[in-house]
Amino acid sequence: DTTQLTVTGVLKPIPTNATLHPEIILSVALLKNNPDFINTANWYNTFAENFLLLKPNADPQKLTAQIAGIVKQHYPKDHQKQQVKPLPFNDLVKTEAGDTINTIIRGAVASAVFILLIIVANLINLNTATMFNRAKEVAIKQMMGSSKMQIVWQFCMENALLVFSSLLLAFLLFRFVLLGQINAIVKTDFADISFDLVHDYPLTLAILLIGAVVVILAGSYPALHLASLKITDSVKGKLTGSNQKYITRNVLITLQFTLAIIFISVTLILNRQVHFMKSASPGYNPNNVLIIPLDLAFKNLQTANTRFDALLNELRSNPYVKSISASHTIPTTYKRNYNDFYDPATGHEANLRQANTDAGLINTYQITLSEGRNFKNVPRANEKNNVIINHAAMIALGWKTAEGKQLKEKGSGNEILNVIGVMEDFNYQRLSESIEPIIHSYGGEQSLKANFLSLRIDPKHSTEITAHLENVFKSMNPRRDFSYNFMTDRIDQQYTLLNGILKVTNYVASITLFIAAMGMFGLIALFASQRIKEIGIRKVLGAKTADIVLLLSGNFILLVSLAAIIATPVSWLMMHRWLQSFAYRIQINGWFFALAAGIALVIALATVSFQAIKAALANPVKSLRSE
């Protein structure tokens, strides 16, 4: 309109990880004469967020008590059941993001811990498997006066060289290769992930501390074990593996494959849930619906209204445009605007989400009406007392049918609203959120206040339509950039972050399984070399290749099977709890865990069998020549 505004300041560039990204900030006082604001500004309506900056010594509990006093003083008696209390801004960020940030952090930490445990298990296993080859070395050092701590120090330093060299390589790989890939995969409204050794020194110190713990765990156990052996037995080579050593090795192998199977199960279930959410019908037809965000500003509303109506009529006459809707909201963008409505005949009330639309929304999105009729494309005065609700709202109001029903909005006088239709429930948000009771009112000639123009088009002629639309909008306002997208793209954007998490999880599961398999590969190669003479004697005595393979790999396969048994209930519990955050979710079936165990078993069997067959096919003459 003709309201003149004075620019009193310019905002500094807003960081990408900020919760609020305003382009312009206006005083709420501008709304005092706005009819829409006057009609909705009551104690029943909740449509705005208030931000309070507390003084440094302020007591949040006292503030909560003061707000409760305001509620008691001003809220109508029948509405005082509503609780209003301040929410810390950090909690608001978590709420607005659907706890996504915490989910990502917890998942990343769990992934890192799982992989670290597998690496530590591999290091300890390989160190304990090779330690008897160094028994004489340790015994001689002890005879020369070395203490246990000196032996431990030597083993730890050897492991430190390996671990910290790996950390350096890992940092270089992460910083210059993986970091960009991760930011591209998990593309969100939050800031990009960054890491600098100097500026992020707390994280750097934490990584170095973790490396030190790995060194101590992997180096001290075999060193202490060797240092505790009898020196005479070590020098004479009369050492055999103890049961304790085999138990430790078996536990560590089972642990790492348990973690690997858990990751595989998580990945399979996550893949299935994402596929379900993207392929499930939202209750309307999003295909071939072109969306144009409207950012219209006109000095002469009467002239602009005429031009905008002319635009709509021109588009309706286009043979490639099947239907049009100019609405305040569209699926994926419904605002959190609520109010209490009640049935004047029964007094039954419900808190309903409100939306303003036109007569074209239902046809354009092909939303099914289970009862009644759609709005008519007439001046607003003819339909302003008519509303359309969804099935969830009908249930919330305690109705079996909406035929002939009426509603009143609390805080808006005695105006009667006639329920003229009932929509089948449709997902106007992502599938992680349940369908709330909603009421649609008619906007009519207020099309200039619409935020979106939706067109159901012929997909074969989308290029011609978009080119035509751009020319028309440029002629209306040359200074504005013309932009559009499709409803299917908007739906996909809702799951961008989830898709990124899925990709990262797939990578982590692959890495976890690869590390576990490589650890087993090294162990079986080592065991085969340690039992080379035994294998040669067995072959001379008639043992077949299959017998040798079973001898070397049988125990490993049993351990992987045990890992699958342990991983199944753990995976089920983890994913069952995670799926509870989705209003619409898949059922966890046994095949997820059977497939995860099968993948792990096949990879383990292939890894072990390769080395076992290699050992079984070796010429026994070479291994027994010295005998």
N, C-alpha and C positions, 0 to 999 in steps of 0.2 A: 504494500500500500504506500501511502505518502509519508510515512513516519521517517523523520531524518535522524540519523545516528551519527555520533561523533566518535572517531577512533581515538581512544585515550592511551593505548599501549599496544605493543607488538610482542607476542609470545616468543621466547627463545625456541630453537629447534627442540622438539619433543623426542626423547629417546624412544627407540622402537619397542623397548620392554615396558613402556609406560602403560598403565591400565586405561587412561583416558587420553584421547587424541582429538581435542576440539579444534575446529578450523576457525570458529568465532565464538566468543563468550558474550552473551547478552544478559541484561538485568531482568530478573523475573518480574520486576515492576511493569515491564512492557505488556504483560499478559493481563493486567488488572481490568482492561476494558474489552478483552477478547471474549466473545460469546461462548466459545467452546470451553475456555478455561473457567468462566463463571459457572457454567452448567456442571462442571466436573469437580470444582474446588469445594469439596465437602469432606466431612470426617469419615465417610464410608469409602471414598475412592482412594486407591493407592496407585499412583502412576509416576511418582518422582522419587529420586534418591537424594537424600540430604547429607552433606559432608560437613562434619564438625571438626574443627581444629582445637584440641584441648590445650589448656595451659600445662606447662611442665609438671606441676605438682597436683594436677587434677586427679580426682578419684573416680574412676569409671563406675564404681558401684553407686556412688552418690548421684552421678548423672543418670544412671538407670532408674534410681528411685524418683528423681525429679521428672523424668519422662513418664513414668508410671502415674505420677500425680497429674500431669497434663492430660493423659489419656482418661483418667477418672473424671477430670473436670470438664473436658470438652466432648469426649466421645459419647454418642447416644448410648443409653443403658443397654439396648439390645445388641450393641456392637463392642461392648467393653471386654468381651472374651478375647478380642484380638490383643496379642502381646507385641509391644513395640519396645525394642531395646537396641542400644548402640552395638555395632559390630566392628571390631578392629579392622583396619583397612587391609591388613595382610590376609585376614580371613575372607574378606570380600573378594580379593584377587583369587583365592583358592576356589571360592564358590562360583565366580564368574567363569573360571576356566574349567569347571566341572572336576576340580581336584586333579586336573591333568598334570600340572607341574609336579605335584607330589608323586603321582603315579610314575612319571618319567624318572624322577630322582630315585625312587625306591627300586624301579626296574633296573636302572643303570648300576646302582650299588649292588643289587643282588647278582647281576650278571658278572660284575667285576669280582665279587667274592667267590662265586662259583668257579670262574675260570682260574682264579688264584689258587683255590683249593686243589683243583685238578693239577695245576703246574707243580705245587708243593708236593702233592702225592706222587707225581712222576719223579721228581727229584729225589725224594726220600727212597722210593722204590729202586731207582737206578743206583743210588749210592749204597744202599744196603746189599743190592745184588752184586756189586763189584767190590765190596769192602774186603772180602776174604782174599782177593787177589793182592791186597796191600797189607795183609796180616804180618808178613815177615818184615816189611818196611817199618811198620808201627812198633813191632817187637824190638827191632834193632835200635830204633830211636829211644825206646824206653830203657834198654840196656845201657845206652850212652848217657842217660840221665834226664831224658825229657819227661815232663810231668803230663798228667791227663789234660790239664788246661792248655798246655802247649800243643798237644795233639789236636784238641778241639779247635784251637786257634788256627792251626794249619789247614784243617779241613774247611773251616769257615772262610778263610781267605781264598781258598781255591773256588769255593762256591760263590764268594763275593765277586770275584773276577767275572764269572759267568753271568751272575744275576744282574750286576750293574752295567755290564756291557749290553745285556739284553734290554735293560731299562733305557739306555741311551738310544739304542736302535729303535725301540718302541716309541720313544718321544719324537724322534725325527720322522718316523713313519706317520705318527698321529698328527704332528704339527703341520707337515707339508703335504700329506696325501689324504689322510682319513678325515681331517677336520672339515675341509671343504665339502667332502662327500656327505658327512653327517649333517651339516647345516643345510645341504640341498635336500636331503631325505626328510629330515624333521623340520620342514619349513612352517614356521608358526608366526604369530603376531609378536612373539617374544623376541628378545635380542638374540643375535647369533651367538653360538658358543665360541669362546675364545680361551686361549691359555698361553701364558707367558711365564717362563721359569722364574724371572725376577719379581715381576709385579704380583704374581700369584704365589708368593713364597709360602703361605700356609699349606697350599696344595702340594707344592714342591716338597716341603718338609714331610708331609704325610706320605707321599710316594716313596721318598727315601727311607722313611721309617718302616714302611711295608716291605721294602726291599731288604732291609736289615733283618726283619723278622723272618722272612723267607730264608735268608742265609743261615740264620741261627737254627731254624727248624731242620733244614736240609743237611746242614753240616755237623751239628752237634750229636745227633742220634747215632750215626754210624761210627763217629770218632769215639764217643764214650763206650760204645759196645766193643769196639776193637781194643781200646785201652784197658778194658776190664778182663780181657782174655789172659790165660796163662801164657807167659812169654815163651816157655819151653815148647808148648804145643804149637804156638804160632811159628816159631823158628823151624820146627820139624815138619810143619805142614799137616799136622794131625787135627785139622779143624773141619767140622761139618756144620751145616746150617742147623740152627736150633729151631724148635717148634715156635718159639716166640718170634723169631725172624719171619717165618712163613706166615704166622698169624697176622703180623703187622703188614706184610706185603699184601695178603689177601684182603685185609680190611681196606687198605688204600685203593686197591684196584676196584673193589666193590663201590667205594665212595665215589671215585671219579666217574664210573659208568652210571651210578645212581643219578649224579648231577647231570650227566649228559642226557639220560633218558627223560629226566624232568624237563630239561630245556626242549627236547623234541616234542614232548607231550604239550607243553605250553605253546609252542609254535603251531602245532597242528590245530589246537583248539582256537587259538587267536586267529589263524587263517580262516577257519570255518565261521567264526563269529563275524569277522569283517565281511566275508562273502555274503553271509546271511543279511547283514544290515544294508549292504549295497544292492542286493538283488530282491529283497522283500518289497512287496507292493506297499507304497505309502498311503494307499486309500484314494489316490487321485492319479491322473495320468500326466506325468511330468515331461513326456516325450514331445518334441517339436513345439515347445512353448518358449518363445523368445521374450526376454525380459529387458526393458529399458528403464534404468533408474531415472526418475524425473527430478530435476533440480531447477524448477521454474521460478523466476522472479519477475514480476511485471508491475509497472507503475499504474497502469490502467486496467483494473481487474475486469471491467465490463468488456473492453475490447479484447483482452486476453482470453476471456471465457469464450467469446465468439470464435476466435481463431483456433482455440483448442478443440472446441466442438466440431469445427470444420475439419480439423485434422482427423479426429475420430471418425467422422462420417466418410472422409476420403479413404481411410484405411478399411472401413467396413465394406466399401464398394470394391476393394481390391479382390480379385478372384482367388488370390493365393493366401489371403488372410481369412481363416475360418471363423474366428471369434476374437473379441477384444475385451480387456478389463482394465479400467483405470482405478486402482485401489490404494488405500492407505497402507496395506500390508499384503504380503503374499506368503505362501508356505516357505519356511526356513527363516522368516523375519518377523514372526508375530511378537509384538511387544508384550512386556509383563505389565499389563494394565488390567487391574481387577476391581470389581465392586460386588457388593451384596445385592442380590435380587431375591424377591419373594413372590409367592403365589398369593394374591389377595384373597382367594377363595379359601385356602387352607392355612395360610400363614407359614407354610414350609419355605425355607430360604436356602440359598446356596451361594457360594462365592464363585463368580464366573469371570473368566478372562474375556476382555472386550476387544472387538475389532470392528473397523469401519470399512465397508466395501461397497461395490456397485452391483449392478444386475449381471455383469459379465463374468464375475469370478467363478461362479459355479459351472457355467458352460465352458469357459476357457480351460479350466483345470479338470473338467469332467468329473466333478464331485457328485456323488450319488445322493439324491434326496429320498429318504425312506418315508417321509410324510410331507404333505402340504405342497407348497409351490415356492418358486424362486421370486426374488424381487422383480418388479417390472421396471423397465427403463423409462421412468417418468420423473417429473420434478420431485425433489426431495419432500416437499410438503405432502405429496400424495402417499408416501411410504414411510414417513418419519416415525410413525408409531408402530411400525411392523418390524419384527426381528426374526432371525433364523438361528436356531441353536443346534448344537451337535447332540448325538445320542448320549454322550457322557453327561451333558448338562441335563438332559431329560431324566436320566437315572438319578443324578444328584438332587433334583427337585422332587423326586419321589413319584414321578409320573410313569404310567404304562403307555400312554399316548399323549401327544401334544395337541391333538385336535381340539380346537375351541379354547385353548389355554391362554391365560394372560399373565403378565408379570408387571411388577413395579420395581423400580430401582431406588434403593435406599438413598436418601439425601437429595433426591431430585424432584421433590414435590409429589403430586398425586397423579402424574402422567401414567396412563395405562399403555402397556406395550403388548401388542398382539403377536403371539407366536404363530407365524404363517407357514413355517417349515422346519423340518428336522433333517440335518445332514447325517449321513453315515460317518462314523468316526474316521478321521484321516490324520496322518502324522504331519502336522504343520511344523514340527521340529525334527531333530534327529531321533533315531530309534532308541537311543539310550534314555530318552525321556518319555514318560507316560503321556497319554492323551488327556489333557485337562478339559473340564467343562468350559465351553466357550459360547459366546453369544455374538452374533453379527448384526450390526445395525446398518442402515442404508445411508450412503453418502450423497447419491443423486447428483445434482448440479454442482456439488463441491469438488468436481473432478480436478480443479486446479490445485487442490490440497493433496492430491494423490501423490504417493511416493514412487509408485511403480506403474508402468504400462506393460501389460502382458498380452501377447498375441499368439494364438495358436495358428501356425502357418503350415503351408505345404512344404515339406522338407526338400522337395525337388527344386524349389525356387527360392531357397533361403538367401542366396547371393543377391538376386534381384531385389528382394524385399529389404534386406539390410542396406543396400545402396540407396534405395528410394527413401528409406527412413532417415538416413544420414542427411540427404539433401533437404528433406522437409524440416528436420530439426535445426539444421544450420540456417535455414531461411528464417526460422522463428527467433533464434538467438545465436548469431554468428560467434559470439565470444565464448560460448560453452562448447566443450569437447563432447562429441557424441560417443556414447559407450553403450554396449549391450552384452548380454550373455544369455545362455540357455538354462532353463531350470535344471536340466540334468547335470550341467556343470556346477550349479550352485549346490546341488545335493552332494556331488563328489567332493566339493570344497569342505563340506561339513566333516568329512572323514579323512582330510589331508593328514592331520596329525596322527590319526590312528593308522593310516597306511604307512607313515614314516616309522612308527613304532614297530609295525609288522615287519618292515624290511630290516630294521636293526635287529629284531629278534631272530629273524631268519639267519642273518650273518653270525650272530652270537652262537646260535645253536650249531651252525656248521663249524665254527671255530672250536667250540667245546668238544664236539665229537671228534674233530680232527686231532686235537691235542691228546685226548684220551686214547685214540687209536694209535697215534705215534708213540705214546708211552708204552702201550702194550707191544707194539712192534719192536721197540728197543729191548724190552724185557724178554720176549720170546727168543730174540736173536742171541741175547746174553745167555739165557738158560740152555739154548741149543749148543752154544760153544762150550759151556761148562760140562755138558753131558755128552760131548762128542764121542768119548770112548765107550760110554754105556750104549749109545745108539749103534756104534760099530759092532759091539759084541752081540747085541740083539739081532742085528741084521745077519751076522755070521751064523747065529743059532736059528735063523729061519723067519725072523719077524718080517712082516710085510710093510710096505710103505704106509698103508692105512693104519696099521698098529702103531707105528712111530708117530704119525700125525695125531692120533688119539692120545698117545702118551704125553705129548707136549702141549696139546691144546685143550684137552678135556677139562682140566681144572679151570682154565680161563673162561670157557663157555659156561661152566657152572656158576662162576662168580658173576658173569654178566646176567645170567638168569636170575640170580639172587638180587642183583641190583634192580632188575625190572620189577621184582616183587615188592621191593622197598619203595621204589619211585612211584608206583601206581597210586597208592593212597595219598602220598604227599602231593603229587600233581593234581589229583582230583580235588583235594582240599583247597589248594592255592587257586585253581581256576574257578572252582565253585564260588568262592568268596569274591573273586574278581567279577564274575558274571552277574553277581547280585546288583552291581552298579548300573546294569542295563535293564530298562523296562521290558525290552523285547530281546530275548536271548535264546541261544540254542540249548538243547539238552546234551549233557555230557554222556556219551555212550562208551561202552567198553572198547570199541574198535580204535578209539584214539590211543589208548594205552597199549593195545595189542600191536598196533602199527608202529608206535614209538619203540616198543621192545623189539619188534622184528627188525627195524632199521638198525638198531644198536647191535643186535645179535649178528646180522648179516655182515656189518662192517667189522665187528670183532672177529668173526669167523674167517672172513677174507684176510684180515691182517695177520692173524695167528697162523692160518693154514699156509700162507705164502712162505713164512720162515720155517714152519714145521716140515713142509714138503721139501724145501731146499735142504734141510738137514737130513731128511730121510733118504734123499736121492744121492747124498754124498758117498763117495767110495770109502767103504770101511777099512780098506787096506791102508789108506793114508792116516786115519785116526789111530790105528793099532800098530803102526810100523815100529814105534818105539817100544812096544810091549814084546 
